[in-house]
Amino acid sequence: MKSMSDEEVAQTETLLRKRLAQLADHAPTTVHLPGVVAVVPGQRRAGRARRAGMIAAITGLIGAGGFTTYSFLGASNGGGAATPEEAVTTFVSAIEHEDVLGMIDVTLPEEVGALRAAVDSVQADAKRVGVLADQLDVSGVQGVDVRVDDLVLDTNFLEGDLALVTATTGTFSASFDPQAFPFGDKMRRLVGDSGAVDTLKWALDGSGTAAQVMTVQRDGRWYVSLEYTLAEYIRQSAGWALPGPVSRTPVGFDSAEKAVTGFYDRLGALDLQGAMDTFAPGEDAMAWIAQSWMADAQAALDRGRKEGWSLGISGLTYATIGTGERLTLKPLAFKIDGTVPQHYTATADPTLPTVVAAYDGSGYALLPPGEMPPTTDGLTFTDNFAFPADSNFTMANSNGTIQPLVFASEQTAGAQPFSFERADGCTTFSGTGGANSLLGVFSVSPLATKVDGGYRICGDDVAAGGIGLLVLSGGGPFNLPSVSVVQSGGKWYVSPLGTLLASVSTGMHDATAESSLFDSAIAPFLYGGFSRTMLEALAIDQPADSVGPACLPALIVENGTITGVIADPPLDAVRACAELGFRSSSSSGAAVVTAQPPPVTESSVP
């Protein structure tokens, strides 16, 4: 057969789009979607999140019909649907039938590029590190099956050319067959050969979480929007009122680096509206939902600034992922300087006694003023204890050490400074400013090194609590998250949807084919919420008999003490560690829980 030229392909696509648009005028609002027409009959399946979060992410981006790489190539101005209902039914039908043209026609044009970039990134990295097989064919992914039957839709037209489409009747069915799915060698070793088929059936009758899709009207045509759909689910969950139309002026930058730095500069200055103005034209969903909480949040930040809160970001450098007009920038180095109100400081008063709480909450010990022993050896813990009216407070760690307090030679008034610096894969926290919990995050870990005025901890996957300095997702508490940007009209802007997708799509970028997946950023998705650094922080220096026998195959034990985690730990063993947790040994001075901790009253809180 003679191959078609680019011009002939374009003419054919234009004709098909015209025919679809003509058919749209006769589309019913109640449809019956027939059984799935799979490329490999009976082999396409979609998995449950409980098997592994990353499996769901991979199949969602790569295998949700196997159409993504080809369908998200970019929509022309002739796309869209005549009604919101038709946009949704065409989208759902395309998922079942791998209808590339149908997907292109009803996907919001501004979101197409972000979806394609995420899919390309996931596929390339997943194949390179052995998560997916090289022979994966996205035109027909085996192991995934999705079906929607008897679908009935209801539309609520909103202000600003938006419409919320809700399924009032229908059945969604999905299954995932781990043996048929084209996992790579490394993932196959984790999944094993005994995985059963997971199935899910969901009645779309409003009895549970409503199945809803947001659509957007552009130039008289309607498109499905992933970003607005996510925003609407968040809005409903929070109970916020419906916001009005979006009004903002996007601010562009001359380079990708300047766009990300501009975003972080505004965020560091606690200027929420300024940060959102860096979002790309057309990507308005986050700005739309922000109207529900922006005023209250900004007022709270302004009050905090008057009390002594301040924040500034400098020294940002990046690693760039991707090519062309869509890039993802991962912060490699930065410095956050700021101040907190005095009552948040971690500086202890050397003239007051110090209360030490047992690691398991079973009791308390009292230290004389100015004393801070390194361990609990020799301390007596009791569950019958009343706090002194004025005292410092700290906690014992599971290995018998005590979270140290910084005693100030003299108490200072006013806001207290802190510094939070990332460089060469390590993060250093210093300064008198900051809550006790911040220093505790560092001092509780055997991986942390004490430095002048603070602590340093190294690694990219550390996740031992919340910093609260920047309320962002994807970067972990000791790093800033990656940010995706897009070039439009010669300027660079932040892409909110691209940034959200990057939290998944860049998870394997730094992994190598030789390394264990336990050392990658996707480890928590695969190993029951744990990564190597997290497990080491909890396990090292613990007595071996303080963990269950199912957990021990993941650990290195010397002379009855856990000294590390093996190079490539078994999945079941790591999950057992996550399920059982770790317990304090009575020999450490922090007794095993035998009684409830005493009630804490307002007069007894230090």
Sequence and secondary structure as in RCSB ss.txt:
>XXXX:A:sequence
MKSMSDEEVAQTETLLRKRLAQLADHAPTTVHLPGVVAVVPGQRRAGRARRAGMIAAITGLIGAGGFTTYSFLGA
SNGGGAATPEEAVTTFVSAIEHEDVLGMIDVTLPEEVGALRAAVDSVQADAKRVGVLADQLDVSGVQGVDVRVDD
LVLDTNFLEGDLALVTATTGTFSASFDPQAFPFGDKMRRLVGDSGAVDTLKWALDGSGTAAQVMTVQRDGRWYVS
LEYTLAEYIRQSAGWALPGPVSRTPVGFDSAEKAVTGFYDRLGALDLQGAMDTFAPGEDAMAWIAQSWMADAQAA
LDRGRKEGWSLGISGLTYATIGTGERLTLKPLAFKIDGTVPQHYTATADPTLPTVVAAYDGSGYALLPPGEMPPT
TDGLTFTDNFAFPADSNFTMANSNGTIQPLVFASEQTAGAQPFSFERADGCTTFSGTGGANSLLGVFSVSPLATK
VDGGYRICGDDVAAGGIGLLVLSGGGPFNLPSVSVVQSGGKWYVSPLGTLLASVSTGMHDATAESSLFDSAIAPF
LYGGFSRTMLEALAIDQPADSVGPACLPALIVENGTITGVIADPPLDAVRACAELGFRSSSSSGAAVVTAQPPPV
TESSVP
>XXXX:A:secstr
     HHHHHHHHHHHHHHHHHHHTT  SB        SSTTT     TTT HHHHHHIIIIISSS HHHHTT  
 TT SBSSHHHHHHHHHHHHHHT HHHHHHHB HHHHHHHHHHHHHHHHHHHHTTSB TT  TTS TTEEEEEEE
EEEEEEEETTTEEEEEEEEEEEEEEE TTTS B HHHHHHH S    EEEEEE SSSSS  EEEEEEETTEEEE 
HHHHHHHHHHHHHT             BSSHHHHHHHHHHHHHTT HHHHHTTB TT  HHHHHHTTTHHHHHHH
HHHHHHHT EEEEEEEEEEEE  TTEEEEEEEEEEEEEEE GGG  EE TTS EEEE TTSS EEEE TT   SB
 TT   BSS    SS EEEEB TTSBB   EE SS   S EEEEEEEETTEEEEESS S HHHHHHHHT TT EE
ETTEEEEE S   SS   SS  SSS TTS   EEEEEETTEEEE HHHHHHHHHHTTTTT  SSS GGGSTTHHH
HTTT  HHHHHHHHTTSBGGGS TTTGGGEEEETTEEEEE SS  HHHHHHHHHH     GGGTS    S     
 TTT  
